[in-house]
Amino acid sequence: MKRKVLNSDLVETGEKIRALRESRGMSQEQFAELLGVSKNSIQRYELGTVEMGLTTFFKLAELAKCSPNEISPKRFTPICDMDDETEEIISMICRLKNRSKKIAFPVIKELIRSINGID
């Protein structure tokens, strides 16, 4: 049987996620509900076997009142080099519901294309 090799960055991030949850005195079930994921997802994130999606990750960073870079430096270093306004806009986009994303994304894309002179 082949052994699965864990990514050390994911394991380190998982440890930070567990510490954040425990510092709030929350169970995995409570934490999962707060982030809008399953308890099994929280278990996998904390073990470092699965990478958290960006939307959930930004929710976590917002909950923790910290930068995503503080939780997962190797994953978010390029994002954290952004200015505060850009980071705020990205965070706002990540919090949109799917229905709102379907409306906002084409508008955002068209606006950026227009600004950059792309047809």
Secondary structure, DSSP 8 states (H G I E B T S, - for coil): -------HHHHHHHHHHHHHHHHTT--HHHHHHHHTS-HHHHHHHHHTSS---HHHHHHHHHHHTS-HHHH-HHHHHHHHTS-HHHHHHHHHHHTS-HHHHHHHHHHHHHHHHHHHT--
